[in-house]
Amino acid sequence: MIKFLKDVRREMQKVSWPKSNELTRYTVIVLLTVIFVAVYFTVVDLGITQLLELL
């Protein structure tokens, strides 16, 4: 177990972590994408619901 944790620590030191401004930009992109997808599926769902109510 100790060897595993040492290996994990060694690998984590090799990771290239994003800078603060990159992290902020990536977070904004993810949030905007999630909002867009949520709105898209809401509109599609409402459209299908309205279509089924007409039948």
C-alpha positions in Angstrom: 0.0 0.0 0.0 2.8 2.4 0.8 4.5 1.7 -2.5 1.3 2.4 -4.3 0.9 5.8 -2.5 4.5 6.7 -3.3 3.9 5.9 -7.0 0.7 7.9 -6.9 2.6 10.9 -5.4 5.3 10.6 -8.0 2.8 10.5 -10.9 0.8 13.5 -9.5 4.0 15.5 -9.6 4.2 14.9 -13.3 0.8 16.3 -14.0 0.6 19.6 -15.8 -2.1 21.5 -13.7 -4.0 24.3 -15.5 -3.3 27.9 -14.5 -6.0 29.9 -12.8 -7.1 31.7 -15.9 -7.2 28.5 -17.9 -9.3 26.8 -15.2 -11.7 29.7 -15.1 -12.1 29.6 -18.9 -12.6 25.8 -18.9 -15.2 26.2 -16.1 -17.1 28.8 -18.1 -17.1 26.7 -21.2 -18.4 23.7 -19.4 -21.2 25.7 -17.7 -22.2 27.3 -20.9 -22.3 23.9 -22.7 -24.4 22.4 -19.9 -26.8 25.3 -20.0 -27.1 25.1 -23.8 -27.8 21.3 -23.7 -30.4 21.8 -20.9 -32.2 24.5 -22.8 -32.0 22.5 -26.1 -33.5 19.4 -24.5 -36.2 21.4 -22.7 -37.3 23.0 -26.0 -37.3 19.6 -27.7 -39.3 18.1 -24.9 -41.8 20.9 -24.9 -42.1 20.5 -28.7 -42.7 16.8 -28.5 -45.2 17.3 -25.7 -47.1 19.8 -27.7 -47.1 17.6 -30.8 -48.4 14.6 -28.8 -51.2 16.7 -27.3 -52.4 17.7 -30.8 -52.8 14.0 -31.5 
